[in-house]
C-alpha cells in the first residue's frame, strides 16, 4: 500500500551503479594532441548567408501503434500483496505541451513483473491503489479532462480525484463505490474497514476535510467518520488507534497538525503541531501541503511534509521528515538520513523496517538526485539502500514476503529490491532510454535503462526484446557506436554536477566488457555528443561541451582503435550547437541556433572544422535538434519546433535527399506523448529507428510511416 500522495513528474535520466562490466582505467590515457584550429570569421553562421533551405511542408509521418501500446503513459501508484502479485496505476494520452491525460489503466502482474494484464478505465485517471488481497482492491480516480486540483491531487496535471473505485476480481473490472465530493488524499485499511481521507472544500485559506469509512466487503456503503478542522492529508491505522495529519490555515499562513483517535475513529483529539520551518509561515493555502504518516508500532511514528508552493518561492525548502517515539505527542525532525536531491520526501514502513527518500532545496542541490535510506531497527540506524543519480522517487513500499518497491518520478519505472538487495526494473519492459545504434536490421545496441544510464543493452530481433549485457559503473552513456557487431565505442560521462568525469571506452566482445581509450580534458555530462566510427579502428568524437553562450566544440579522432588520438577544436561562437553528425573523417554537419529558439542553421565542414559553409538555413524556431545522415545525400532531423504566437511546440521530422540543400518537414500523426529520451538511428536511406522515451518505432520507407516495435507493457497472453 502506498502512503500519502504522489509528489510530481520530473523528466529525469536515472543511474544505478551496475555490475558485470570489466573496465580498465589506465593512469594516463594514450592520445596525442594536434594543433588547435579556430574558424575565426569563417564561422557557419556568417558564411554564404545567401543559401536558404526550401523548407516545404510534406505529408504527415504516420505512427502505427499496436493496441497494446499505451501512448503518453504516466504512472501514478503501485501496490503489492506478495513478491509475485502486484498492481500499477496510471494515466494515458498525455503529451508534451499538449492535452492532459485522457484515460487510465490499472495493470496486474502475478509473476513478479514478467507479464501484465491491463484493465482500461475510459475517461478516468486513477491516482491511488490499495489492495487487501489478490481479489479485493480499491482505487481513487478522477474524471479525465477536469482541471487539476492542486498539490493534493498528486502528480501535476492530474484531475480532481474524488471517486473511490472497487474491484472484486483482482483488478479486471472496476465499479464506482463512492463519490467523496472533495479530493481524496489517502486510503488505509484496518480491522475489516477501509478509510478515505479528503481535503474537502477550501476557501480563504481554510479547508473542511473529512475521513470516510466503509466495510471492506463490499465497500459500497460509506459514512462520515470525522469532520476535521482542515484538509486531511493522510492517515495511519493500527488496530483501534489512528493518526491523521491535518493542514490548517487562516488566510495568512498554514500549519500541519497531528490528530489521534484511540477508539477506531469515533473521537479525534489534537496531539501536536509539527515544528515546521519558518518558510511555512509564508504559505496561506493548506492545499499546497502534502504529507505521509506511518507508525511501526503504537509509539514509533514517522511523518513527511512537503509544500509544492515552496518550490516556486524557495526551491522546495519545505521538505521535512519528523519522528515521534511517544505515540505522536511530540515530534522532532529526523536528521539521521543524509539529504539528497529528492523532489519531496517519500516514506514507507513495515514492522521495524523504515525506508526514507529525503528531499532538499533543488536549486542548491549537489550530488545524487535520490537516495533511499533503509532502517531495519525501527529508525535507530540507517544505511543506504539505493542511490540513483537522477532518479526521483515518487512512491515506495514494502512487499509482503520481503523486498521494497519504488516508482520513479518522470521515467515511469517500477523497480523492486529483492531480499539480497539487488534491484530490477519490472515495469515497463526493459529497453534503452538513451542512444541507440543498429548494425543491421535485427542486431542493435542501446544505452541506459530507466534505472541505470550506464547500462548497455542489446537486441537481436530489431528492437522488440532487449537484455542488459553490461554496465559502465557510475557513469551515464551519452553516445555509442558499433561499426561491427563485436567492436563498439561509447562516450560515458558524469550524470550529476560532481566530478565532470568523461571517458571514451571500447569493446571487442559485443559490449560485454569495456576498456578506456580516451579521457576528454573537459566535459559536462548532459552535453550533446556525436560518436562515429567508419571502421573498427577509424572514427571520431564531437564533444559539444559547455556550449551555452559561447563555445569551442572539440573533435577527437583516432585511426588506431583509440591507442592514439588527435584533438582539434571549432572556433568560438555566440550560437548554440545543438547536434552534429559525421559523414566522413573530415566532413561534419552541425546544427546551430541562438538561445535555443532562434532560426536554425546547418553548418558543414569538409576539412575537419578549418572552414565552414552554411549548408542550410531552416528558418524555424527549434528547442532541440537530432540529426542523422545515413548517406551523404539523405539526411534526417528531429526538431522540437516552437510555434508563434503561443510558444507551444511539437516534434517534426525533417528530411533531405540532396545533401541538405532543401528540406521537407513532416508533422507526426497520433496523440503520442514524446518523452525526454529521444534517439534517431538510420541504417541507410530508408531503414531507421526512432526512440521517444516510451516506445521504439521503426520505418522502412524513409520515415513516411513508423511502426511501434516495442510496447512499454509486457502484456500477458
N, C-alpha and C positions, 0 to 999 in steps of 0.2 A: 504494500500500500504506500502511495506517495503521501508525504506530509506537507501541507502548505500549498503554495501556488507556484505556477511557472514563472521564471524570472525574466525571460526575454529571449529575443532571437538576435544573435550577432553572427555575421559572417566570419568564419574562422577556418584556419587550416591547422589540424592537430598534429601533435608529436608524441610518440611513445618510444622511448629508447628501446630498440629492438635487439634481437639476438639472431644468431645464425650466420652472420656475415664475418668474414675474416678480413680485417682491414689493416694494412701495413701503413705506418706513419714514419717515413724517413725523416731524419733530423733536418736535412737540407734538400728540398725537392730539386731535382736537376732541371734547370732551364736557363737559357741564355737570353739576355735582353738585347733586342735590336735598337737602333736609334729611334727616338720618339719622333713621330710625324705629326705635323699640325696642318690644318686645312686653311687657316688664315681667311682671306676673303673668298676662297673657293668653297664656302660652306653650302650645304644643299638648299638652304632657304633663299640664297641670294644669287644663284646661278641659273641662267636660262629660264627666267621667270615667265617668258612668253609661252612656254609649254603649258597647256591646260588639258586636263583629262576630260574627256567627254563622258561624264558620269551619268549614264542613262538609267532609267528605271526599267527593270526586266520583270519577267513573270515571277510570282511568289515561289519561294522554296517550300515544297510540300513536306510536312512532317507526318510520317505514317507510324503511329504508335499502336502496339497491340493492346488488347483490352486490359491486360494485367498491369500496364504502366500507370503510375499514379503521378500525373504531372503536377508540379508545384507542391510537392508533399512537405508538410511541416508537422513534425511530431510534437505532441503536447503532454503525454504522460505514459507511464508503464506500470505494470503490476505483475507479481508472480505469486503463485501458491505452492510451487515446488521448483526444483532446479530445471525441470523439463517443461513445466506448464506455465505459460505467461501470456500477457497481452500488451499491446501498444495501441495508443490512440493518436489521431492526427487529423489535420485538415488537408484538403487538396484544392488545386485550382489557383493557388497564389502565384503572382508574378512580380518581377522586379519592376517597380514603377507602374504597376498595373492593378487590376481588380483584386480585392481581398479574397480570402478563402471562400469557395463556393459550395463545398460539401465536406463530409467527414468519413473516416474509416475507423474501425476497431478490428485489429487483426490478432489472431491467436496462434501460438506455437505449442505443440505438445512433444516436441523432440529437441528442445534446447536451442531453437533458432534455426535449424536446418531448413524448415519449411514453415509457411504461414498460411492460414486461411483468413481471407479478408471479408469482413462484413461492411457493406457500404451504407452510409447514413445520408441519403439525399436531403439537401437543404439544412442539415445540422452539422455543427462542428463541436466534437467532444473536447473537453478541457481537463477532466479528472476521471480517474478509474479507481474502483475498489471492488475486488473480487473476494468473496467469502469462501468459495470452494471452486472446484472445476466446473460447476454448473451455474451457480448463482453469482451475479455481479451487478454492480451499479456504475453509472457514468453520469457526469454532468455535461450538459451541452447547451449551446446557444444557437439561434437561428442564423444561418449564413446570410451575409449581406447587411446585417444590422450594424450600427455604429459600435465601435469598441467601447467597453465600459471602464476604461482606465486601468491602472496597475492591478487592481484586484481581480480583473478578468483573467489574468495570466499573461500569455505572450502578447506582445504588441500586435494590434490589428485583429485580435480575436473578438467575436461578438459578445454581448452581454450573456453570461451563462446562467440562465435561470431555470432550466429544465433538468429534472432528475430522471434518468432512464434506467430501466431494469431489464436484465436478461436472465432467463431460467434455463437456457440451453448452451451455456458456455460461450456466449457472445455471438452465436449465429444470427439471432434475431433480437430486436430491442423494441420496447414499448415505453411510452411516457408514463412514469409513475406519479410525478408531482411537478407542478409549476410553482416554484418558490417565490415568484414575483421579483424579488431582488436578486442580485448577483450572488451565486453560490460560490463560496471561497474554499470549502473543505468538506470532505466526507470522512466519517470514522465509524467504527463498529464496536459494540460491546454487549455481551450477555443477551443475545437474541434480538438486539435492536440496532438500528443504523441512524446516525446523526448527520445532519447537514447544517453548516453554518452559512449565514448570509450577511452581506454588508448592509442590506436594507437600502432605504432611500436616504440621500444626503442633501442637505440644504443649509447654506450659510455656515459651512464648516462643521455641521453636526450630522450624525447618521443614526439610524434606528435599525440595528441589525437584530437578527433572531437566530435561535437554534431550533430546528425542527427534528422530530424523531418519528420513526416508524418501525414496525416489526420487520425483521429481516425477511420473513416469508409471510405474505407475498411482497411486502414493501410497497403497497399501493395506498395505504391509509396513513397519511401524515398529519401530525398535530404540532402546534407550537409548544415547545418545551420551555423556552425562556426568551423574553424580550430584553435585549441588552441596552445599555446607555450609549452605545456607539456601534461601529462596524465590527462584527465578529470576524476576525481574520483567520483563526484556526482553533482547533480543539484537540486535546489529548484525553484518552479514556483508559482507565484501569479499574475494572470491576465497577463498584459504585462511585468511585472517585472520578472527577472530571476537572479539567483546567481549560480555560479559554483565554485567548489574547484578544483584547477589545481596543480598537483605535477610537479615541475620543478627540473632539475639537470644539473650540469656542469661536471659530471665525478668525482667530489671530494666531493660534498655534495648535499643535497636535500632541497627543501623548499616547503611549502604549501601556495599557493596564492589564493585570492578570486577575481573573476571577476564578473561583473554585467552587465545586459542589461535592459534598460527601454522601448525598442521598440519591445518586443516579440522575441528577439534573432537576430535581424538584425545587431546590433552592440554590441560588448562587450568591456568593459574597465576595467583595473585593479583597484581594490579598496584598497586592503591591502594585506600584507604578515602576516600570523599568527605568533604571538610571541612565537615560539616553544622553547623548552628546548635545552640546548647545545648538548644533545645527538644526535639530528637530524643532526648535522654537520658531524657526523661520517659516515652517510649513503649516498652513491653516487648514489644509484639506486632508482629513484622515484617510480618504480613499486612495491616497498616494502611497500608503504604507502596505507592506507585505510582511508576513510572519509565518514561522513554523514553530511548533511546540511538540515535544516528546518527553516522556518520562520512562526511565529504565526500571524504576521501582517507585514506591509511594513517596520517597523523599528526594530522589535524584532526578532532576529535570533539566531540559535544555530549551532555549528559545533563540531563533534567528529573527532579526529585524532589519528591514531594508526599505528605503524610500526611493521610488523612481524619480520623484521631484528633485532629490538631492543630486542626481546625475546631471540635470540641466543647470544647477546652480553651483555645485561644489565638486563635481567629478565623482559622484556616487560615494559621498562620505558616510552617509547613514547606512552602514552595513555591519551590524554587530552580532555577536553571539554571547548569550548570557547563560549562566548556570545557577541552579539552586540545589542546596543539599538539605533543605528543611521543609520540603513539600510545597514550595512556592511562596513562602512568606517573605524571603529576601532573595535578591538576585544580584549577581556580580558578573562583570564582563569576563569572558573566557580569554585567557592570554597564553595558554599552553600551545596553541596551534600557530604556526608561522603563517603570516598573511601572504597570499598570492594574488595575482591579478584576476580574481574571480568576479564575474558580474552578479553581485548579490550573493549572500551566503546560502548554502544548502545543507540540510541536516537529515540524518537518518539514525535510528537506534533500534536495537532488538536485544533485550536482556542486558547483558553487560557490554555489548558491542555498540559503539558510537562512531559514526562517520561524519566528518565535517569538511565542507569545502568553503573556506573563508573568503571574504571579499575585501577590497581595498579601493582607495581612490584611483580610478583608472587613469586619470590624467597624469599622475605622477608614478605610474606603475613601472617597475622594472622586474625582469626575470620571468619565471614560469607563469603562464596565464591561469593555470588552475592546478591546485594541489589538493588531493584528498588525504586527510589525516584520519587515522583509524585508532580507536582505543578498544581494548578487549578487557579492561578492568573498570568499566563504568566512568571513564574520563580521568582517572588518576594519571595515566601516562598515554602519550600518543606517538605513533610512528607514521611515516609517510606510506600510504597505501598505493598511491599512484601520483605521478607528476606529469601533466601534459603541458607542453609549452604553449599551445594556443587553443586548446580545447576547453571551452567553458562548460560547466556542469549545470544543467537546469533542474534535473531531478536525480535522486538516487535512493536506493532502498535495499534492505537485506532480504535475501531469498530464503524462505523456509527450507531447511536442509543444508544450508551453508552457501556462502558467497554473497557478493554485493553487485548490484546492477547500477549503471549510470546512464543517463540520457544527456547527450551533448547539446550545447547551445549552438545553433546555427548550422552545424553539419548534420543534424538529424541522425546521429549514430547511437544505437543502443548497444552497450557493451556489458559484459558480465565478467566478474572475477571469480575464479574457482577457489576452492579451499587451498590450493597450492600457491595462490597469489598471482597466477597468470591471467591476463586479460585477453578477451577475444571479442571481436565485433560479431553480433548475431543479427543485426538489422541496420541498414539494408544489406543486400548481398554484397560480399566483398568485391570491390572494384577500385580502380585508381581515381584519385581526386586531383592529381597533378598532371604533369606532362605525359604524353603517350607517344609511342613510336612503333609502327608496324614494319616488319621486314618483308612480309608477303601477305597474301590475302587472309591467312589464318594465324600466323605467328606474330605476336606483338608483345610489347613491354609497356608498363605503366609505372608511375611513381606516386607514392603516398596513398594511404587509405584514410578512412575517417578518424582513425586513432593515431596514425603514425606517418608524418610526411616523409620520413626516411625509408619507408617500405618500398621494396622493389617487387612488382607483380608481373606475372606472365600469363598470357592466354594462348591457347592452341586451337581455338575454334572461332577466330575472328572477333573475339570480344564478348562472347556470351558468358563464359565462366572464367574467372580469374583466381589465381592462387599466389600467395606470397612465397617468394623463393629466398629472400634475404632482406636485410635492413641495414641502412647506413646509420651507425649509432650516433645519437644526439644531434643529428643534422636533418634538414629538410632538403629534398631533391627539387631543384628549380628547373633543371633541364636534363634530358637524356637523349642519347642517340646510339642506335645499334646499326653499324654498317653491315654486320652479318648476324646470324642467329647466335653466334658464340661470343663475338667481340663487341663490347659496348662501352660507352663512356657516360658518366653523369657529372653534373655540377651540383654539389651539395653545399649548403650554407646554413648559418645560424638562422633560426626562425624567431628569435627574440632579440632584444636590444643589447644583450650581453655578449661580448667577445668578438663579434663580427668574424667568426671563423668561416673560411671558404676553402673548398678543395675540388679538384677535378680527379675523379677516380676511374679506373679501368678494370674491366672483367674480360676474361678469356674463356669462361666456362658457362656462358649463357646467363650471367647475373647471379650465380650462387656465391661467389667470393669476389672481393674488390681490393685493389691496391691503389694508393695515392700516386698520381703522376705530376700534379702541379698544385701549388697553393697561391692563388692570386694575391697581390700585395694589398688590395683594397676590396671591400665588398660590403653590400648591405643585403641581408638575406632575402628581402622581398623584391629585389630589383628584377626587371625583365631581362632574360638572357637568351642567347642562341648558341646551341652546341651542334655542330655539323661535321661529320666525318665522311670523306669521299671514298675512303678505303679503310682497311683495318688499321692503317698506320698514319694516314694523312688526314688532318682535319683542323678545325679552328673553333674558337670560343669567343663570342662577342659579349662583353660584360657591360651592360648599360647601368652601371652603379652610380649612385649619388647624382643622378640627373634630375634635379628639381628646377632651379632657376638657371643654372649653367652647368655644363658637364663636359667631360672628356672621356667618352666611351673607350674602353680598352679592347684590343683584339690580341689574342694569343694563338699562335699557330705551331703545329708540330708536323714533322714528316717522318718521325721515327717512333710512333706509338707512345709519345709522351715522355721519352727519355730526355729530350731537349725541347725547349720552347723559345719562340721568338715573339717579343712583345712590342706592340705599337699602339698608338692612340689616335683617335679622331681629334679634330680641332674643337676648341671650346665653342659653345653655342648658347644663345638665350632661349633656344627652343628645346622642347622635351622629346627625346627619342622614346617612342612607345613600344616599338617592336622592330626586330631585324630578322632577316633571313639571308642565308648564304647560298649562292648558285654555283660558285666555283671558289677555289682558294683565294682569289683576289677580287671576286665580284660579290658585292653585298647590296642589299636593298634595305633601307631603314625608313620607318615611318616616323615623322616628326609632327609635333603640334605645340602650340603655345598655351601654357596653363591648363592643359588637358582638354580644353573645349574650343580652341580656335580652329581655323581652317587647317586641314591636314595635308602635309606634303610627303611624297615618297621620293627620297634621295637615293641615287645609285652611284656606286663607285666601281670601277673596273681595274683599279690599281692599288687595292688594299687600303683605301682611305686617303691616298695622296691628294686626289682631286675628286670633286663630286659634280654631278649634274642633277637637275630636277627631273626626275622621271615622270612625275605626275603631281598635279595639284587637285586633290579630291574635292576641295571646296565643300567640306562638311564639318560640322562641329562634333568631334568624337571624344568620348571619355576614355576609350581604350581601343587598341588595335592588336590583332593577332594575325600574322602573315605566314603563308607557306607558298613557295614556288616549287612545285614538283618538277617542272621543266623550265628552261629559260623563257619560254613564251607564255606558259599557262601559270597563272597565279591566283591565289585566293586570299581574301582579307575578311576577318570577322571584326566588325566595328560596332561599338556601342554608340549610337548616333543620338545626339540631343536635338529635339525639335523645338523650334521657336514658335510661339512665344512662351509656352508653358513650361519649357525646360524638361519635359518628360523625355524619356529615352527608350529606345528599342534596339535590339541587336539586328544587324542586317549583314547579309553575305554579299561581298563584292567580288566579281570575277573579271579576269582579263585573259585574252587569248593572243595578245600581241606584245607581250613583254611589259605590260603596264602602261602603254601609251593611252589606251582607252579602257574604261571600266563600266561594268553594269552592276547595279545593286539590286538585290532580291530580298524583299521582306519575308519573314518566316510566318507561315500559317500555324494555326492551332494554338490554344492558350497554354503554352509551355512556359513555366517559370524558370528563367535562366539563373543558374546558381553562380556562386563565386568561383568555382573551379571550372575553368574553361581551357580546352586544348583542341588543336586542329592539326591533323596529320593526313597528308595525301601521299599515296604510293606513286601515282602517275597522274596523267591529265584528267582522269575520270574517277578513280577509286580513292575514297578517303573516309576518315572518321572524324566525328565531332563529339567532344565531351562537354556537357554543360553542368556538371556537378551532381546530377541525379540520374541522368540517362546517357548512355553512349549510343550515338547514331552512326550509321554508315550510308554511303552513297556509292553507286557505280555509274552514275550518269552526270558527273561534273557538278553535283550539288543541286540538281533540279528537284530531286526527291530524296528524302532521308528516312531510313527505317531504323527503329529502335532495336538494337541488338542485345541490350542488357537492360532489364527492368529492375527497379530498385527493390522489388519484393520477391523473394524466393518462394513463389506460391506453391502450396501443396497441390498434388494431383487431384 
